[in-house]
């Protein structure tokens, strides 16, 4: 997987590169300015000096007034002949760096070529110091750009970091089965900019989600309570019919099926009621995972044996953490019902670890294209099968596990059989 850089790093790099590019352009402009100024100043100064020497010294038959760094050459002059290196130079100012570094100015005076040279060693030493200063400034600017870019990116994204932290708090609260009641994104310190407007939008959005979630919990709780009463009446009536001496064996068979269906609805009602209350309801019994399987092992062995299947439970390591018994049942009962429904031979193996439970079956397996959707409400991987159902079992198992702080993942086991891994996230 390609590693992506963080937004802070991208901003810091962009700012640094921008400053470095500006510094490079600035340094280049300084160099060009100095070089151009040098040519113009030296050309102007040497032109003025050479005209003065020829007018006031050479024309008057006097010795030229030159400093120790300058030399004068005149065409056809036996005393000051022009060297071969300077004979073909263009008129005006040039630099000659062959051997000795020289400023050279050539002009015509009375029809003769006249050349004035000046050793540029002193000027070059000053010029080198200037360029060293420019390089030091450039290096300092590069270092400053990195520190400044890092500081600026942190400062610019600080509100976004706070916003991300608030979102993480909200996510953590939801993962723990809580619906937060405070306005996490509502702070007076948010600036009136894009981040502030985003925080306001998120606050409005989460408020609406919170209101919907509260209404859904209240509705689930009220519906669960309302269903309990008629279920009790139905169960009582069925139990009376079952014990009635006038009930025939065939009638008892149908009554037993109705009682099982009623019990299943009662269990689902308890699940929904617990989901509406959350996992911290002190009235609900708590149980460890190993205790749950120990208590229900015989029940599930009977169900699997009735279909000619094996049911194996392996306790590899134990955990003493306790959980809501109803939600634990909702998680594992729906997963095992799913395994029982789609397994025709072999059986199921349950491996209990300290931090997870692995459920492996030898059923028909789940195709790769269906694996991402099997936990969606109402989704069936095989909608045309004749086994019935509404595609709610795995969705209920996932929701119950979420309330417990667990995660359920379908492990890739090919086309043969299914492997579900239920991990207990330590809080």
Secondary structure in CASP SS format (residue, H / E / C, confidence):
PFRMAT SS
TARGET T0000
AUTHOR 0000-0000-0000
METHOD secondary structure of the structure
MODEL  1
X C 1.00
X C 1.00
X C 1.00
X C 1.00
X C 1.00
X C 1.00
X H 1.00
X H 1.00
X H 1.00
X H 1.00
X H 1.00
X H 1.00
X H 1.00
X H 1.00
X H 1.00
X H 1.00
X H 1.00
X H 1.00
X H 1.00
X H 1.00
X H 1.00
X H 1.00
X H 1.00
X H 1.00
X H 1.00
X H 1.00
X H 1.00
X H 1.00
X H 1.00
X H 1.00
X H 1.00
X H 1.00
X H 1.00
X H 1.00
X H 1.00
X H 1.00
X H 1.00
X H 1.00
X H 1.00
X H 1.00
X H 1.00
X H 1.00
X H 1.00
X H 1.00
X H 1.00
X H 1.00
X H 1.00
X H 1.00
X H 1.00
X H 1.00
X H 1.00
X H 1.00
X H 1.00
X H 1.00
X H 1.00
X H 1.00
X H 1.00
X H 1.00
X C 1.00
X C 1.00
X C 1.00
X C 1.00
X C 1.00
X C 1.00
X C 1.00
X C 1.00
X C 1.00
X C 1.00
X C 1.00
X E 1.00
X E 1.00
X E 1.00
X E 1.00
X E 1.00
X C 1.00
X C 1.00
X C 1.00
X C 1.00
X C 1.00
X C 1.00
X C 1.00
X C 1.00
X C 1.00
X H 1.00
X H 1.00
X H 1.00
X H 1.00
X C 1.00
X C 1.00
X C 1.00
X C 1.00
X E 1.00
X E 1.00
X E 1.00
X E 1.00
X E 1.00
X C 1.00
X C 1.00
X C 1.00
X C 1.00
X C 1.00
X E 1.00
X E 1.00
X E 1.00
X E 1.00
X E 1.00
X E 1.00
X E 1.00
X E 1.00
X C 1.00
X C 1.00
X E 1.00
X E 1.00
X E 1.00
X E 1.00
X E 1.00
X E 1.00
X E 1.00
X E 1.00
X C 1.00
X H 1.00
X H 1.00
X H 1.00
X H 1.00
X H 1.00
X H 1.00
X H 1.00
X H 1.00
X H 1.00
X H 1.00
X H 1.00
X H 1.00
X H 1.00
X H 1.00
X H 1.00
X H 1.00
X H 1.00
X H 1.00
X H 1.00
X H 1.00
X H 1.00
X H 1.00
X H 1.00
X H 1.00
X H 1.00
X H 1.00
X H 1.00
X H 1.00
X H 1.00
X H 1.00
X H 1.00
X H 1.00
X H 1.00
X H 1.00
X H 1.00
X H 1.00
X H 1.00
X H 1.00
X H 1.00
X H 1.00
X H 1.00
X H 1.00
X H 1.00
X H 1.00
X H 1.00
X H 1.00
X H 1.00
X H 1.00
X H 1.00
X H 1.00
X H 1.00
X H 1.00
X H 1.00
X H 1.00
X H 1.00
X C 1.00
X C 1.00
X C 1.00
X C 1.00
X C 1.00
X C 1.00
X C 1.00
X C 1.00
X C 1.00
X C 1.00
X C 1.00
X C 1.00
X C 1.00
X C 1.00
X C 1.00
X C 1.00
X C 1.00
X C 1.00
X H 1.00
X H 1.00
X H 1.00
X H 1.00
X H 1.00
X H 1.00
X H 1.00
X H 1.00
X H 1.00
X H 1.00
X H 1.00
X H 1.00
X H 1.00
X H 1.00
X H 1.00
X H 1.00
X H 1.00
X H 1.00
X H 1.00
X H 1.00
X H 1.00
X H 1.00
X H 1.00
X H 1.00
X H 1.00
X H 1.00
X H 1.00
X H 1.00
X H 1.00
X H 1.00
X H 1.00
X H 1.00
X H 1.00
X H 1.00
X H 1.00
X H 1.00
X H 1.00
X H 1.00
X H 1.00
X H 1.00
X H 1.00
X H 1.00
X H 1.00
X H 1.00
X H 1.00
X H 1.00
X H 1.00
X H 1.00
X H 1.00
X H 1.00
X C 1.00
X C 1.00
X C 1.00
X C 1.00
X C 1.00
X H 1.00
X H 1.00
X H 1.00
X H 1.00
X H 1.00
X H 1.00
X H 1.00
X H 1.00
X H 1.00
X H 1.00
X H 1.00
X H 1.00
X H 1.00
X H 1.00
X H 1.00
X H 1.00
X H 1.00
X H 1.00
X H 1.00
X H 1.00
X H 1.00
X H 1.00
X H 1.00
X H 1.00
X H 1.00
X H 1.00
X H 1.00
X H 1.00
X H 1.00
X C 1.00
X C 1.00
X C 1.00
X C 1.00
X C 1.00
X C 1.00
X C 1.00
X C 1.00
X E 1.00
X E 1.00
X C 1.00
X H 1.00
X H 1.00
X H 1.00
X H 1.00
X H 1.00
X H 1.00
X H 1.00
X H 1.00
X H 1.00
X H 1.00
X H 1.00
X H 1.00
X H 1.00
X H 1.00
X H 1.00
X H 1.00
X H 1.00
X H 1.00
X C 1.00
X C 1.00
X C 1.00
X E 1.00
X E 1.00
X E 1.00
X E 1.00
X E 1.00
X E 1.00
X C 1.00
X C 1.00
X C 1.00
X C 1.00
X C 1.00
X C 1.00
X C 1.00
X E 1.00
X E 1.00
X H 1.00
X H 1.00
X H 1.00
X H 1.00
X H 1.00
X H 1.00
X H 1.00
X H 1.00
X H 1.00
X H 1.00
X H 1.00
X H 1.00
X H 1.00
X H 1.00
X H 1.00
X H 1.00
X H 1.00
X C 1.00
X C 1.00
X C 1.00
X C 1.00
X C 1.00
X E 1.00
X E 1.00
X E 1.00
X E 1.00
X E 1.00
X E 1.00
X C 1.00
X C 1.00
X C 1.00
X E 1.00
X E 1.00
X E 1.00
X E 1.00
X E 1.00
X E 1.00
X C 1.00
X C 1.00
X C 1.00
X C 1.00
X C 1.00
X C 1.00
X H 1.00
X H 1.00
X H 1.00
X C 1.00
X C 1.00
X C 1.00
X C 1.00
X C 1.00
X C 1.00
X C 1.00
X C 1.00
X C 1.00
X C 1.00
X C 1.00
X C 1.00
X C 1.00
X C 1.00
X C 1.00
X C 1.00
X C 1.00
X C 1.00
X C 1.00
X C 1.00
X C 1.00
X C 1.00
X H 1.00
X H 1.00
X H 1.00
X H 1.00
X H 1.00
X H 1.00
X H 1.00
X H 1.00
X H 1.00
X H 1.00
X H 1.00
X H 1.00
X C 1.00
X E 1.00
X E 1.00
X E 1.00
X E 1.00
X E 1.00
X E 1.00
X C 1.00
X C 1.00
X C 1.00
X C 1.00
X C 1.00
X C 1.00
X C 1.00
X E 1.00
X E 1.00
X E 1.00
X E 1.00
X E 1.00
X E 1.00
X C 1.00
X C 1.00
X C 1.00
END
